[in-house]
Amino acid sequence: MLAVAITGGIGAGKSTALDAFRAHGAATVSSDEIVHHLLETDDGVRDALVERLGEDVLGADGRPDRARIAQAVFGDRKQLDWLEGLLHPLVSREYLQWRDRLATLDDPPRVCVTEVPLLYEVGADERFDKVVVITAPAALREQRRRVARDDRDSRLLPDREKVRRADFHYVNTGTFEDLGAWVGEVMRELQAEAEAEASTRT
């Protein structure tokens, strides 16, 4: 099973690319899904958030609320760095456990894919066999941005450096169908490589 990471800047289309890989048969999980799971179920995360940011970050159900957390750390680099330091190791742990569970299936998928926004920045690329970088012009990324602008962009590696280090690169300026067709070609290449590797071990 080949482990693939998708990365790229804010608004480049990482989540859309993940959807396309899922449509072409890859097993997928998103970092957002993992964070959501942690906020819903991990009492250690809840307690750490309350101790650091106060009970205002809790929703009516007593669990951490993403919108309230975002409001608490917005514009505060120190708090944002702390939050990422809390969550990133846990997201990595959950992802690796998910990958291990996939490997135990009777018919495990040939390719598993996740999106990792800070892949290179935190050195997580070492956990993956292949990296896909999605880029888009700054003006288009700004139109797609779903979160308020802060200083996150300044902490990311330049796109050209990501592209240099990646195995696959897609400039996401077209339609979902265009992206889907490209992902289909990548999946055929990945599946062929995974099957070739499997055959050498049998």
ZAGU-618417 format. One line per field, with one value per residue (C-alpha): x, y, z; residue number from 1; residue in one letter. Coordinates in steps of 0.25 Angstrom, whole numbers, plus 5000, padded with zeros to 4 digits. Layout:
u c(X; ...)
v c(Y; ...)
w c(Z; ...)
seq c(NUM; ...)
type c(a; ...)
This chain:
u c(5000; 5006; 5004; 5002; 5001; 4994; 5000; 4999; 4996; 4983; 4972; 4980; 4970; 4976; 4962; 4957; 4968; 4966; 4952; 4957; 4966; 4955; 4946; 4957; 4958; 4968; 4965; 4965; 4965; 4966; 4974; 4961; 4953; 4964; 4964; 4949; 4949; 4960; 4951; 4939; 4945; 4959; 4957; 4972; 4971; 4958; 4965; 4978; 4970; 4962; 4974; 4981; 4969; 4958; 4944; 4940; 4945; 4935; 4921; 4908; 4911; 4923; 4933; 4943; 4936; 4945; 4940; 4942; 4956; 4959; 4954; 4963; 4976; 4973; 4984; 4992; 5004; 5008; 4995; 4994; 5008; 5003; 4990; 4998; 5008; 4997; 4989; 4999; 5006; 4992; 4987; 5000; 4997; 4982; 4987; 4997; 4987; 4977; 4988; 4991; 4976; 4975; 4987; 4980; 4968; 4966; 4967; 4975; 4975; 4987; 4987; 4984; 4983; 4982; 4984; 4995; 4995; 5009; 5015; 5029; 5029; 5028; 5036; 5024; 5028; 5037; 5024; 5020; 5024; 5019; 5015; 5005; 5006; 4994; 4997; 4989; 4991; 4990; 4978; 4970; 4974; 4969; 4956; 4955; 4960; 4950; 4957; 4960; 4974; 4985; 5000; 4999; 5003; 5016; 5020; 5018; 5030; 5029; 5021; 5034; 5041; 5029; 5028; 5043; 5042; 5029; 5026; 5014; 5010; 4997; 4993; 4979; 4973; 4963; 4950; 4948; 4947; 4961; 4966; 4959; 4965; 4979; 4977; 4972; 4985; 4993; 4985; 4988; 5003; 5002; 4994; 5003; 5015; 5008; 5005; 5019; 5024; 5014; 5018; 5033; 5029; 5021)
v c(5000; 5013; 5025; 5038; 5052; 5064; 5078; 5092; 5106; 5111; 5111; 5103; 5092; 5081; 5076; 5076; 5067; 5058; 5056; 5053; 5042; 5036; 5036; 5028; 5018; 5022; 5021; 5035; 5043; 5058; 5065; 5073; 5059; 5055; 5068; 5068; 5054; 5058; 5070; 5061; 5050; 5053; 5058; 5061; 5071; 5077; 5079; 5085; 5095; 5099; 5101; 5109; 5117; 5117; 5110; 5120; 5110; 5100; 5099; 5096; 5081; 5083; 5079; 5089; 5097; 5100; 5114; 5118; 5112; 5119; 5132; 5130; 5128; 5137; 5148; 5142; 5135; 5129; 5123; 5118; 5111; 5105; 5100; 5094; 5088; 5081; 5076; 5072; 5060; 5055; 5056; 5049; 5038; 5036; 5036; 5025; 5017; 5018; 5014; 5002; 4998; 4998; 4989; 4978; 4978; 4965; 4973; 4986; 4997; 4999; 5014; 5022; 5038; 5049; 5064; 5070; 5086; 5087; 5074; 5080; 5090; 5080; 5069; 5060; 5056; 5045; 5037; 5036; 5029; 5040; 5054; 5062; 5077; 5085; 5100; 5111; 5126; 5135; 5143; 5130; 5124; 5137; 5135; 5121; 5124; 5119; 5125; 5139; 5144; 5143; 5141; 5126; 5128; 5134; 5121; 5112; 5108; 5115; 5107; 5106; 5098; 5089; 5086; 5083; 5073; 5067; 5054; 5060; 5075; 5080; 5095; 5095; 5106; 5098; 5090; 5079; 5070; 5074; 5071; 5058; 5054; 5057; 5050; 5038; 5037; 5039; 5027; 5018; 5021; 5019; 5006; 5000; 5003; 4997; 4985; 4983; 4985; 4975; 4964; 4965; 4961; 4949)
w c(5000; 4996; 5005; 4998; 5004; 4998; 5001; 4996; 5000; 5006; 4995; 4985; 4985; 4994; 4999; 4985; 4981; 4992; 4988; 4974; 4979; 4987; 4974; 4967; 4978; 4988; 5003; 5008; 5021; 5023; 5034; 5037; 5039; 5049; 5057; 5057; 5063; 5074; 5078; 5079; 5087; 5093; 5107; 5108; 5096; 5103; 5116; 5110; 5102; 5114; 5122; 5111; 5105; 5115; 5116; 5105; 5095; 5099; 5091; 5097; 5097; 5106; 5095; 5088; 5077; 5065; 5062; 5077; 5076; 5063; 5069; 5082; 5074; 5062; 5060; 5072; 5067; 5080; 5083; 5069; 5070; 5083; 5077; 5065; 5075; 5082; 5070; 5060; 5068; 5071; 5056; 5052; 5062; 5058; 5043; 5045; 5053; 5042; 5032; 5041; 5041; 5026; 5025; 5033; 5024; 5016; 5003; 5007; 4997; 4988; 4991; 5003; 5003; 5012; 5012; 5021; 5020; 5027; 5022; 5019; 5029; 5041; 5034; 5032; 5017; 5023; 5026; 5012; 4999; 4990; 4991; 4982; 4982; 4978; 4974; 4968; 4966; 4978; 4973; 4971; 4984; 4991; 4984; 4990; 5004; 5014; 5026; 5030; 5026; 5036; 5036; 5032; 5018; 5023; 5030; 5018; 5009; 4995; 4985; 4976; 4988; 4990; 4975; 4975; 4986; 4981; 4973; 4966; 4963; 4958; 4955; 4960; 4951; 4943; 4946; 4956; 4944; 4939; 4953; 4953; 4940; 4945; 4958; 4950; 4942; 4955; 4962; 4950; 4952; 4967; 4966; 4956; 4965; 4977; 4969; 4964; 4978; 4984; 4973; 4977; 4991; 4987)
seq c(1; 2; 3; 4; 5; 6; 7; 8; 9; 10; 11; 12; 13; 14; 15; 16; 17; 18; 19; 20; 21; 22; 23; 24; 25; 26; 27; 28; 29; 30; 31; 32; 33; 34; 35; 36; 37; 38; 39; 40; 41; 42; 43; 44; 45; 46; 47; 48; 49; 50; 51; 52; 53; 54; 55; 56; 57; 58; 59; 60; 61; 62; 63; 64; 65; 66; 67; 68; 69; 70; 71; 72; 73; 74; 75; 76; 77; 78; 79; 80; 81; 82; 83; 84; 85; 86; 87; 88; 89; 90; 91; 92; 93; 94; 95; 96; 97; 98; 99; 100; 101; 102; 103; 104; 105; 106; 107; 108; 109; 110; 111; 112; 113; 114; 115; 116; 117; 118; 119; 120; 121; 122; 123; 124; 125; 126; 127; 128; 129; 130; 131; 132; 133; 134; 135; 136; 137; 138; 139; 140; 141; 142; 143; 144; 145; 146; 147; 148; 149; 150; 151; 152; 153; 154; 155; 156; 157; 158; 159; 160; 161; 162; 163; 164; 165; 166; 167; 168; 169; 170; 171; 172; 173; 174; 175; 176; 177; 178; 179; 180; 181; 182; 183; 184; 185; 186; 187; 188; 189; 190; 191; 192; 193; 194; 195; 196; 197; 198; 199; 200; 201; 202)
type c(m; l; a; v; a; i; t; g; g; i; g; a; g; k; s; t; a; l; d; a; f; r; a; h; g; a; a; t; v; s; s; d; e; i; v; h; h; l; l; e; t; d; d; g; v; r; d; a; l; v; e; r; l; g; e; d; v; l; g; a; d; g; r; p; d; r; a; r; i; a; q; a; v; f; g; d; r; k; q; l; d; w; l; e; g; l; l; h; p; l; v; s; r; e; y; l; q; w; r; d; r; l; a; t; l; d; d; p; p; r; v; c; v; t; e; v; p; l; l; y; e; v; g; a; d; e; r; f; d; k; v; v; v; i; t; a; p; a; a; l; r; e; q; r; r; r; v; a; r; d; d; r; d; s; r; l; l; p; d; r; e; k; v; r; r; a; d; f; h; y; v; n; t; g; t; f; e; d; l; g; a; w; v; g; e; v; m; r; e; l; q; a; e; a; e; a; e; a; s; t; r; t)
